[in-house]
């Protein structure tokens, strides 16, 4: 969903927003009853419109925060709350392994925490860039982001050039050493891990 400058096709969460550019689509999705899983006065949890795995949720603050760079030291509690709510939702699916994190350089405006199952079994997972956005250092673990904000008062991310290099890295399975030549071969391979 939030891969930087994904060149082809829609990424998860993208939509042509009636209020403007597609990058603002998450703000509309936060009010879509078909996407909302749960919400309270602080956060909204939605299903990703273009999930990259069997289970793919986004945890968004109600407060308008464009991205990680916009976070202030006094928002650590909010990030911790987002992470806690994601973990509680994950506990409802004990048979599923989740990873919780942020894209270093998101394409969608409005801070959002990804909660994504590690099967990566989805027709919306189409490109190397999609894969690498969740399976390289481009994907920042929630606990690391929280720690960085606590210790430094800001979130240190990466340059666009560094992000592009990560998105263009060769494909590699996240569970073994297999390095496929293309996405169809990787997706076929991933089924072996799901079945085991």
Buried (B, 14 or more C-beta within 10 A) or exposed (E): BBBBEBEEEBBBBBBEBEEEEBBBBBBBBBEBEEBBEEBEEEBBBBBBBBBBBBBBBBBBBEEEBBBBEEBEEEBBEBBBBBBEBBEEBBEEEEEEEBBBBBBBBBBBBBBBBBBBBBBBBBEBBBBBBBBBBBBBBBBBBBEEBBBBBEEEEBBEBBEEEBBBBBBEBEBBBBBEEBEBEEBEEBBEBBEEBEEE
